[in-house]
Amino acid sequence: MRVVITGGAGFIGSNLVHHWRARYPEDDVAVLDALTYAGRRESLADLEGNPRLRFHHVDLRQPERVDPIVGDADLVIHLAAESHNDRAISAPLPFVETNVLGTAVLLEACRRHDVRRLHHVSTDEVYGSLELDDPHRFTEASPYRPRGPYSSTKAGADHLVRAWSETYGLPATISNCGNNFGPFQFPEKLIPLAITQLLRGRKVPLYGDGRNVRDWIYVLDHCAAIDRIAHQGRPGSTYLVSAESELSNREVLARILQILGKSEEWIEYVPDRKGHDRRYALDPGKLKAELGWRPEYPFGAALERTVEWYQGHPAWWEPLAFGREERRD
Ligand SMILES: NC(=O)c1ccc[n+]([C@@H]2O[C@H](COP(=O)([O-])OP(=O)(O)OC[C@H]3O[C@@H](n4cnc5c(N)ncnc54)[C@H](O)[C@@H]3O)[C@@H](O)[C@H]2O)c1
């Protein structure tokens, strides 16, 4: 099979490329990635020279360059996006261009070439924010209520995928997932930022009261879910992906401090992000019942593996580490 993975040099994308190479050595994989600040060929360095992996340094917003790559594919898995909330708040237009326009360009290429399957990777943030004491979790039937520039552009992309599926019969699936963590994550997001700051002997910034809750998942569990949905998901369907590990940002930092043998004095509370969503929580019942997916990495063990990975790969993150003035979550 010929598989195109957009955003394959990013965090989840590079983990997915590794997953695919190990699981389907016979497949030809083409990575399409613009190599923005978040895309790094170093994350695929161990696969350089693999005859069944090709890298295309291409921006999604260039239809004439996207078209021939998609023209060759049986399956397209779409992860390329601008993905970071703080950047979206300070400069939203690249998010509109890549997440909305870029997705439309990809969809048109898929339509033109009658691609047999497109899987679009999206986020739980499209559903808006829950209160901490709300007994409900998001389901596939929850209304879209994005509240920020990142989530609204991802929502726009989801709507486009559905529109191309309904209008043109493009066989597409969508997954919406919670907060991923694991190897190769750019140290602007909470977990890799905390680990790399602490490894450098610096304090970790924490927004507001630190009680914002996220639905955490180890990236390899997410990759296995994408694999399952792309192969067996019903065209036209959406699946929520969650390991059901709801933890506040403060709890996550406490666990990292514990792994590294440090006290809570290493946390520095900073003013809250504008429009900071309080809580996300997803019900993965449909994915489990229909496709038999189960997460395999408990949060604590996966967090330890992640800390060990950053400890063992300073050459990957040291050139990227953010200073205190660049606070991210
Ligand atoms: N990280 C998470 O917790 C999370 C959770 C749910 C969903 N998602 C979604 O998963 C996908 C991947 O997320 P990630 O965390 O790996 O993101 P990332 O920012 O680490 O990687 C994004 C990749 O897309 C590439 N890219 C950006 N703009 C591009 C363009 N115009 N053309 C081609 N390539 C471009 C970048 O170079 C990079 O390699 C995104 O669609 C994101 O919305 C992420």
The ligand as a Tripos MOL2 file, in Angstrom:
@<TRIPOS>MOLECULE
LIG
   44    48     1     0     0
SMALL
NO_CHARGES

@<TRIPOS>ATOM
      1 N1         -0.3000   17.3580   20.0880 N.am      1 LIG1
      2 C1         -1.5030   17.0550   20.5490 C.2       1 LIG1
      3 O1         -1.6960   16.8940   21.7590 O.2       1 LIG1
      4 C2         -2.6690   16.8870   19.5950 C.ar      1 LIG1
      5 C3         -3.8790   16.4240   20.1020 C.ar      1 LIG1
      6 C4         -4.9550   16.2080   19.2210 C.ar      1 LIG1
      7 C5         -4.8040   16.4670   17.8660 C.ar      1 LIG1
      8 N2         -3.6090   16.9500   17.4090 N.ar      1 LIG1
      9 C6         -3.4910   17.1890   15.9630 C.3       1 LIG1
     10 O2         -2.5280   16.2660   15.4760 O.3       1 LIG1
     11 C7         -1.8030   16.8440   14.4020 C.3       1 LIG1
     12 C8         -0.3260   16.7850   14.6960 C.3       1 LIG1
     13 O3         -0.0690   17.4820   15.9100 O.3       1 LIG1
     14 P1          1.4150   17.6320   16.4640 P.3       1 LIG1
     15 O4          1.3220   17.8910   17.9110 O.co2     1 LIG1
     16 O5          2.2400   16.5200   15.9670 O.co2     1 LIG1
     17 O6          1.8410   18.9910   15.7250 O.3       1 LIG1
     18 P2          3.2930   19.5700   15.4390 P.3       1 LIG1
     19 O7          3.1310   21.0540   15.5130 O.co2     1 LIG1
     20 O8          4.3350   18.9020   16.2660 O.co2     1 LIG1
     21 O9          3.5810   19.1400   13.9200 O.3       1 LIG1
     22 C9          2.9080   19.7200   12.8250 C.3       1 LIG1
     23 C10         3.6560   19.3590   11.5590 C.3       1 LIG1
     24 O10         2.9470   19.9420   10.4550 O.3       1 LIG1
     25 C11         3.8940   20.5710    9.5960 C.3       1 LIG1
     26 N3          3.2280   21.6830    8.9120 N.ar      1 LIG1
     27 C12         2.7560   22.8400    9.4790 C.ar      1 LIG1
     28 N4          2.2390   23.6400    8.5230 N.ar      1 LIG1
     29 C13         2.3740   22.9740    7.3460 C.ar      1 LIG1
     30 C14         2.0180   23.2710    5.9990 C.ar      1 LIG1
     31 N5          1.4360   24.4480    5.6630 N.pl3     1 LIG1
     32 N6          2.2770   22.3480    5.0390 N.ar      1 LIG1
     33 C15         2.8760   21.1730    5.3600 C.ar      1 LIG1
     34 N7          3.2590   20.8520    6.6190 N.ar      1 LIG1
     35 C16         2.9970   21.7380    7.5950 C.ar      1 LIG1
     36 C17         5.0050   21.0530   10.5180 C.3       1 LIG1
     37 O11         6.2190   21.2500    9.8170 O.3       1 LIG1
     38 C18         5.0830   19.8990   11.5100 C.3       1 LIG1
     39 O12         5.9700   18.8850   11.0690 O.3       1 LIG1
     40 C19        -2.3440   18.2700   14.2430 C.3       1 LIG1
     41 O13        -3.2970   18.2570   13.2100 O.3       1 LIG1
     42 C20        -2.9940   18.5720   15.5790 C.3       1 LIG1
     43 O14        -4.0400   19.4900   15.4360 O.3       1 LIG1
     44 C21        -2.5390   17.1650   18.2410 C.ar      1 LIG1
@<TRIPOS>BOND
     1     1     2 1
     2     2     3 2
     3     2     4 1
     4     4     5 ar
     5     4    44 ar
     6     5     6 ar
     7     6     7 ar
     8     7     8 ar
     9     8     9 1
    10     8    44 ar
    11     9    10 1
    12     9    42 1
    13    10    11 1
    14    11    12 1
    15    11    40 1
    16    12    13 1
    17    13    14 1
    18    14    15 2
    19    14    16 1
    20    14    17 1
    21    17    18 1
    22    18    19 2
    23    18    20 1
    24    18    21 1
    25    21    22 1
    26    22    23 1
    27    23    24 1
    28    23    38 1
    29    24    25 1
    30    25    26 1
    31    25    36 1
    32    26    27 ar
    33    26    35 ar
    34    27    28 ar
    35    28    29 ar
    36    29    30 ar
    37    29    35 ar
    38    30    31 1
    39    30    32 ar
    40    32    33 ar
    41    33    34 ar
    42    34    35 ar
    43    36    37 1
    44    36    38 1
    45    38    39 1
    46    40    41 1
    47    40    42 1
    48    42    43 1
@<TRIPOS>SUBSTRUCTURE
     1 LIG1         1 GROUP 0 **** ****
